[in-house]
Amino acid sequence: MLDEYRVVGDGGETHYVTTTLRNYNRAADRWELMGADAGAGLQKTWIKDFQQIEARRIGPARSLGPLAPARKPAAPAR
């Protein structure tokens, strides 16, 4: 999944933008992320409490079902 995160000001001007590639690693059973942004290039490390995001909804509330359904238990080996 390719995702863009953008921070904009009250006038719509862009203060910061980054692009993230998200990939589900089935073997490790986890999502892995790799981001890149102008000036800093490829980003591979997470830094705890580096950034705090304040967000607000600008449209009506929406309801979505689960993005990934619950896994069914594996059948016992015979």
C-alpha positions as CSV (number, residue, x, y, z in Angstrom):
1,M,0.0,0.0,0.0
2,L,1.4,3.4,-0.9
3,D,0.3,6.2,1.5
4,E,1.0,9.9,1.6
5,Y,1.0,11.9,4.8
6,R,0.8,15.7,4.5
7,V,0.7,18.4,7.1
8,V,-1.0,21.6,5.8
9,G,-1.6,25.0,7.3
10,D,-4.9,26.8,7.8
11,G,-4.4,28.4,4.3
12,G,-3.8,25.0,2.7
13,E,-0.1,25.4,2.3
14,T,2.0,22.3,2.7
15,H,4.4,22.3,5.7
16,Y,5.5,18.6,5.5
17,V,4.9,15.6,3.2
18,T,6.1,12.0,3.4
19,T,5.4,8.9,1.4
20,T,5.1,5.5,3.1
21,L,5.2,2.0,1.6
22,R,3.3,-0.4,3.8
23,N,3.7,-4.2,3.2
24,Y,2.1,-7.1,5.1
25,N,4.8,-9.6,5.9
26,R,2.9,-12.9,6.1
27,A,5.8,-14.9,7.3
28,A,6.3,-12.6,10.3
29,D,2.5,-11.9,10.7
30,R,3.1,-8.1,10.8
31,W,2.9,-4.9,8.8
32,E,6.2,-3.4,7.8
33,L,6.7,0.3,6.8
34,M,9.3,2.2,4.9
35,G,9.0,5.9,4.4
36,A,10.7,8.6,2.3
37,D,10.6,12.3,2.3
38,A,12.3,15.2,0.5
39,G,15.6,16.1,2.0
40,A,15.9,13.2,4.3
41,G,15.5,10.3,1.9
42,L,14.7,6.8,3.0
43,Q,13.6,6.4,6.6
44,K,13.9,2.9,8.2
45,T,14.0,3.6,12.0
46,W,11.2,4.4,14.4
47,I,12.0,6.8,17.2
48,K,9.7,6.6,20.2
49,D,7.7,9.8,20.9
50,F,9.5,11.6,18.0
51,Q,6.3,13.1,16.6
52,Q,2.8,13.7,17.9
53,I,-0.1,14.1,15.4
54,E,-3.2,16.1,16.1
55,A,-5.9,15.3,13.6
56,R,-9.5,16.5,13.1
57,R,-12.2,15.2,10.8
58,I,-13.1,17.6,8.0
59,G,-16.0,15.6,6.7
60,P,-18.9,13.6,8.0
61,A,-18.2,10.5,10.1
62,R,-18.1,7.3,8.2
63,S,-18.4,3.7,9.3
64,L,-16.1,1.0,7.8
65,G,-16.1,-2.7,8.4
66,P,-12.9,-4.5,9.5
67,L,-10.0,-4.0,7.1
68,A,-8.8,-7.5,7.8
69,P,-11.2,-10.1,8.9
70,A,-10.5,-12.3,11.9
71,R,-8.5,-15.4,11.1
72,K,-10.2,-18.8,11.3
73,P,-8.4,-21.3,13.5
74,A,-6.3,-23.8,11.5
75,A,-7.6,-27.3,11.1
76,P,-5.8,-29.8,13.3
77,A,-3.2,-31.9,11.5
78,R,-4.1,-35.5,10.7
